[in-house]
Amino acid sequence: MKRYSSWQDMIECGKHILSTIGIFNSVLDEVPFGEILMEKWIGRI
């Protein structure tokens, strides 16, 4: 992890993470077997 020089950098990083999660969730909603793949993927961790 890099050090954040300001709160603004942390907020921008947070927004990027949230938008990435949002895109990922929307893809899973469109794919019927998305939840099954998620369970298998989480099971490997």
C-alpha positions in Angstrom: 0.0 0.0 0.0 1.2 3.5 -0.8 1.0 6.2 1.7 -1.7 8.8 1.1 -0.5 12.4 1.0 -4.0 13.7 1.9 -7.5 12.7 2.8 -8.5 13.6 -0.8 -6.2 10.8 -2.1 -7.9 8.4 0.3 -11.3 9.5 -0.8 -10.5 9.2 -4.5 -9.1 5.7 -3.9 -12.3 4.7 -2.0 -14.5 6.0 -4.8 -12.5 4.0 -7.3 -12.9 0.8 -5.2 -16.6 1.4 -4.7 -17.1 2.0 -8.5 -15.2 -1.2 -9.3 -17.3 -3.2 -6.8 -20.5 -1.6 -8.4 -19.4 -2.7 -11.9 -18.6 -6.2 -10.6 -22.0 -6.5 -8.9 -23.9 -5.3 -12.0 -22.1 -7.9 -14.1 -23.0 -10.7 -11.6 -26.6 -9.5 -11.6 -26.7 -10.0 -15.4 -25.1 -13.4 -15.3 -27.3 -16.1 -13.8 -24.5 -18.3 -12.6 -22.5 -15.3 -11.2 -23.4 -16.2 -7.6 -22.3 -19.8 -8.1 -19.0 -18.6 -9.5 -18.6 -16.2 -6.6 -19.2 -19.0 -4.1 -16.6 -21.2 -5.7 -14.1 -18.2 -6.0 -14.6 -17.3 -2.3 -14.3 -20.9 -1.3 -10.8 -21.0 -2.8 -9.6 -18.1 -0.7 
